[in-house]
Amino acid sequence: MRILFISHTRLGDAVLSTGLLGALMDRYPEARFTIACGPVAAPVFESFPALERLVVMRKGPCLRHWRTLLGACFTTFWDLIVDLRGSASGWVLPTRRRRIFSGGSAGGHRVEQLAGLFEFDPVPAPRAWFSEADKARADLLSGDDPRPILAVGPTANWRAKTWPLERFEATVRELSGAGGVLDGARLAVLAAPQEREAALPLLAAVPEGDRIDLAGTEPLGVLTAMLARSALYIGNDSGLMHLAAATGAPTLGLFGPSRDEQYRPWGRRTAFVRTDRDYDTLRRDPGFCKDPDDSLMWDLPVDRVVGAAAGLLAGKA
């Protein structure tokens, strides 16, 4: 059995699709999967156990990414096509069955929306896969230090939804300082390569022996392996937040001008907090603009984040 799974360009959307992908692997254990996605999302799927082929769709002139997909897949008669992009390709490629996701107009979390394509019950949670080489590299980076790891994702692809960096610093001090719920923890700072400069001040706030620099320095598989061993992850609404939740690490998402009802972290050990103003209120603000120069998350206080983190680790989320 051969299945074509057309996933996303963005990291977060790709991670959220892994619950559906994993459930299909469980339902059809004999199947081999071809997965199509954008280059940023490709590392999410590189270690997927049932992967036969990964088609990386790079955007370019004349819809090059879709031409890449058609060229790679048109000569195969598929048993099932799952198209999460709602593209024409999902309709024209030859297959016995197809499931096309037409967008997020329906209510509920994106994970629930995707599960509805096959009426999975219970809703399958996102999963994370990484290689033995990724695990070995994470072992080397973490060393023999027995202290817990507090992982933080202080960046995002939209400045408006980044919590102020000095509040991340204060939160790290509260949680890992004497008497904190992660007393003595080391800090791992995660970010995409293009976001490294924005994350550096948080790294600099911690002594070298107490930090692990993962701000654009390692491939996604290594980040995944490191997140899987973290005692807690705190971060803005981003792909890394969803990846942390998929590994099973306790994950606290910070929300402001984005919809937590659709994109909160999903998993058994997850929680979120948000600004006093909800998404719609923020978007209606007379001063709102699509590309602001500063954060729109100033009304999320440190004590709310610290309290939510403590509650999550105590199993009260």
HUBELTA-V598340 format. One record per residue. N is the residue number from 0. RES is the residue in one letter. SS is DSSP state (2 for helix, 1 for strand, 0 for the rest). PSI is psi in radians with two decimals (none if undefined). NEAR is the number of other C-alpha atoms within 8 Angstrom. Layout:
N;RES;SS;PSI;NEAR, N;RES;SS;PSI;NEAR
This chain:
0;M;0;2.35;7, 1;R;1;2.23;10, 2;I;1;2.31;13, 3;L;1;2.14;12, 4;F;1;1.89;13, 5;I;1;1.88;12, 6;S;0;-2.65;12, 7;H;0;3.09;13, 8;T;0;-0.71;11, 9;R;0;2.56;10, 10;L;2;-0.85;12, 11;G;2;-0.79;12, 12;D;2;-0.68;10, 13;A;2;-0.78;14, 14;V;2;-0.75;15, 15;L;2;-0.41;11, 16;S;0;-0.20;12, 17;T;2;-0.40;12, 18;G;2;-0.81;13, 19;L;2;-0.78;13, 20;L;2;-0.81;9, 21;G;2;-0.66;11, 22;A;2;-0.64;9, 23;L;2;-0.67;8, 24;M;2;-0.72;10, 25;D;2;-0.67;7, 26;R;2;-0.62;6, 27;Y;0;1.29;7, 28;P;0;-0.32;6, 29;E;0;-0.12;5, 30;A;0;2.63;10, 31;R;1;2.41;10, 32;F;1;2.36;12, 33;T;1;2.21;13, 34;I;1;2.26;13, 35;A;1;2.34;14, 36;C;1;3.05;15, 37;G;0;2.91;12, 38;P;0;-0.59;10, 39;V;0;-0.65;8, 40;A;0;-0.31;13, 41;A;2;-0.73;11, 42;P;2;-0.36;10, 43;V;2;-0.57;13, 44;F;2;-0.05;11, 45;E;0;-0.53;9, 46;S;0;0.26;10, 47;F;0;2.21;8, 48;P;0;-0.56;4, 49;A;0;0.36;8, 50;L;1;2.23;13, 51;E;1;-0.70;7, 52;R;1;2.46;7, 53;L;1;2.06;12, 54;V;1;1.98;11, 55;V;1;2.06;9, 56;M;0;1.83;13, 57;R;0;2.21;8, 58;K;0;2.59;7, 59;G;0;-3.02;7, 60;P;0;2.62;5, 61;C;0;0.74;4, 62;L;0;0.82;8, 63;R;2;-0.64;11, 64;H;2;-0.66;10, 65;W;2;-0.58;9, 66;R;2;-0.62;8, 67;T;2;-0.78;10, 68;L;2;-0.84;12, 69;L;2;-0.73;10, 70;G;2;-0.61;8, 71;A;2;-0.42;8, 72;C;2;-0.17;8, 73;F;0;-0.48;9, 74;T;0;-0.08;6, 75;T;0;2.38;6, 76;F;0;1.94;9, 77;W;1;2.58;13, 78;D;1;-0.55;10, 79;L;1;2.35;12, 80;I;1;2.23;14, 81;V;1;1.95;13, 82;D;1;1.88;14, 83;L;0;0.02;11, 84;R;0;-0.11;11, 85;G;0;0.64;10, 86;S;0;2.91;7, 87;A;0;-0.48;6, 88;S;2;-0.66;9, 89;G;2;-0.40;12, 90;W;2;-0.52;8, 91;V;2;-0.44;6, 92;L;0;2.45;10, 93;P;0;2.30;9, 94;T;1;2.72;10, 95;R;1;-0.67;8, 96;R;1;2.66;8, 97;R;1;2.59;11, 98;R;1;2.13;9, 99;I;1;2.18;11, 100;F;0;2.09;11, 101;S;0;0.03;7, 102;G;0;3.11;7, 103;G;0;0.62;7, 104;S;0;-0.49;4, 105;A;0;2.73;6, 106;G;0;3.01;7, 107;G;0;3.02;8, 108;H;0;2.66;10, 109;R;2;-0.62;10, 110;V;2;-0.71;15, 111;E;2;-0.70;9, 112;Q;2;-0.77;12, 113;L;2;-0.70;10, 114;A;2;-0.50;13, 115;G;0;-0.29;8, 116;L;0;-0.53;10, 117;F;0;0.12;5, 118;E;0;0.74;6, 119;F;0;2.34;9, 120;D;0;2.02;5, 121;P;0;2.88;4, 122;V;0;2.20;8, 123;P;0;2.27;12, 124;A;0;2.62;11, 125;P;0;2.63;16, 126;R;0;2.86;10, 127;A;0;2.35;11, 128;W;0;2.49;10, 129;F;0;2.78;13, 130;S;0;2.95;8, 131;E;2;-0.59;6, 132;A;2;-0.68;6, 133;D;2;-0.77;11, 134;K;2;-0.72;12, 135;A;2;-0.68;8, 136;R;2;-0.72;9, 137;A;2;-0.66;12, 138;D;2;-0.76;8, 139;L;2;-0.73;7, 140;L;2;-0.65;7, 141;S;2;-0.41;8, 142;G;0;-2.77;6, 143;D;0;0.12;4, 144;D;0;2.12;5, 145;P;0;-0.09;4, 146;R;0;2.58;7, 147;P;0;2.76;10, 148;I;1;2.15;12, 149;L;1;1.91;15, 150;A;1;2.39;14, 151;V;1;2.35;11, 152;G;1;1.60;13, 153;P;0;0.03;14, 154;T;0;3.05;13, 155;A;0;2.93;11, 156;N;0;0.01;5, 157;W;0;2.08;7, 158;R;2;-0.58;12, 159;A;2;-0.53;12, 160;K;2;0.39;15, 161;T;0;2.13;13, 162;W;0;2.45;14, 163;P;0;2.39;9, 164;L;2;-0.63;9, 165;E;2;-0.42;7, 166;R;2;-0.57;10, 167;F;2;-0.76;12, 168;E;2;-0.80;10, 169;A;2;-0.68;9, 170;T;2;-0.75;12, 171;V;2;-0.74;10, 172;R;2;-0.75;8, 173;E;2;-0.73;9, 174;L;2;-0.66;11, 175;S;2;-0.10;15, 176;G;0;3.08;11, 177;A;0;2.20;6, 178;G;0;-0.09;6, 179;G;0;2.87;9, 180;V;0;-0.32;7, 181;L;0;0.86;10, 182;D;0;2.13;10, 183;G;0;0.06;9, 184;A;0;2.59;11, 185;R;1;2.64;12, 186;L;1;2.17;13, 187;A;1;2.11;12, 188;V;1;2.15;16, 189;L;1;2.46;15, 190;A;1;2.79;14, 191;A;0;2.74;8, 192;P;2;-0.71;8, 193;Q;2;-0.14;6, 194;E;2;0.11;12, 195;R;2;-0.80;11, 196;E;2;-0.66;7, 197;A;2;-0.48;7, 198;A;2;-0.29;14, 199;L;2;-0.69;9, 200;P;2;-0.57;9, 201;L;2;-0.70;12, 202;L;2;-0.75;10, 203;A;2;-0.32;8, 204;A;0;-0.10;7, 205;V;0;2.41;9, 206;P;0;2.57;7, 207;E;2;-0.68;6, 208;G;2;-0.16;4, 209;D;2;0.22;9, 210;R;1;2.70;12, 211;I;1;2.05;10, 212;D;1;1.82;9, 213;L;1;0.46;11, 214;A;1;1.49;14, 215;G;0;0.28;12, 216;T;0;-0.27;7, 217;E;0;2.68;8, 218;P;0;2.87;7, 219;L;2;-0.61;8, 220;G;2;-0.67;12, 221;V;2;-0.72;13, 222;L;2;-0.72;12, 223;T;2;-0.80;14, 224;A;2;-0.63;12, 225;M;2;-0.71;10, 226;L;2;-0.63;12, 227;A;2;-0.40;10, 228;R;0;0.08;8, 229;S;0;2.52;13, 230;A;0;-0.45;10, 231;L;1;2.49;12, 232;Y;1;2.33;16, 233;I;1;2.26;13, 234;G;1;2.88;14, 235;N;1;2.90;15, 236;D;0;1.87;13, 237;S;0;3.03;11, 238;G;2;-0.64;11, 239;L;2;-0.62;12, 240;M;2;-0.81;18, 241;H;2;-0.63;13, 242;L;2;-0.74;12, 243;A;2;-0.81;15, 244;A;2;-0.65;16, 245;A;2;-0.49;14, 246;T;2;-0.26;11, 247;G;0;-0.02;10, 248;A;0;2.47;15, 249;P;0;2.18;14, 250;T;1;2.20;14, 251;L;1;2.03;17, 252;G;1;2.48;15, 253;L;1;2.17;12, 254;F;1;2.56;15, 255;G;0;-1.71;14, 256;P;0;0.81;13, 257;S;0;2.82;9, 258;R;0;1.82;10, 259;D;2;-0.48;8, 260;E;2;-0.40;7, 261;Q;2;-0.48;9, 262;Y;2;0.32;10, 263;R;0;2.73;12, 264;P;0;2.44;13, 265;W;0;2.22;11, 266;G;0;3.00;10, 267;R;0;-0.58;5, 268;R;0;1.05;12, 269;T;1;2.73;14, 270;A;1;2.93;12, 271;F;1;2.72;12, 272;V;1;2.74;11, 273;R;1;2.98;10, 274;T;0;2.87;11, 275;D;0;-0.63;6, 276;R;0;2.34;9, 277;D;0;3.12;10, 278;Y;2;-0.86;10, 279;D;2;-0.68;7, 280;T;2;-0.76;8, 281;L;2;-0.74;12, 282;R;2;-0.44;8, 283;R;2;-0.15;7, 284;D;0;2.33;7, 285;P;0;-0.47;4, 286;G;0;0.05;4, 287;F;0;2.41;9, 288;C;0;2.75;5, 289;K;0;-0.42;4, 290;D;0;1.25;7, 291;P;0;2.78;9, 292;D;0;-0.15;6, 293;D;0;3.02;6, 294;S;0;2.61;12, 295;L;0;0.44;11, 296;M;0;0.50;14, 297;W;0;-0.43;9, 298;D;0;0.48;7, 299;L;0;1.84;11, 300;P;0;2.75;8, 301;V;2;-0.74;10, 302;D;2;-0.51;7, 303;R;2;-0.69;9, 304;V;2;-0.78;11, 305;V;2;-0.75;11, 306;G;2;-0.71;8, 307;A;2;-0.66;13, 308;A;2;-0.77;9, 309;A;2;-0.73;9, 310;G;2;-0.70;10, 311;L;2;-0.79;14, 312;L;2;-0.45;9, 313;A;0;0.01;7, 314;G;0;0.38;7, 315;K;0;0.08;6, 316;A;0;none;9
